[in-house]
């Protein structure tokens, strides 16, 4: 018997969206999933996404309610970029 959990749902969505270039708009995500041949459950979940641009699979998981919202101060950019942003902010202060 197949048991649905948020972890298995996210893994399934991740498989459907493998190879997608981020950031991606909702229509690009749906088009990619359609081209992949996504199952009806995955397609329905992706159609339920709010219109917008998603930076990565984590952002999609959060929008679908499969992952918790990131804590304030969470950085979704690579550490090197984050460090540069911190240095620029410190230089302005």
Protein Blocks (a to p, Z undefined) as FASTA:
>chain_A
ZZddfklmmmmmmmmmgoiacdddfklmmmmmmmnopafklmmmmmmpccdddfbfklmm
mmnopaccddehiafbdfklmmmmmmmmmmmZZ
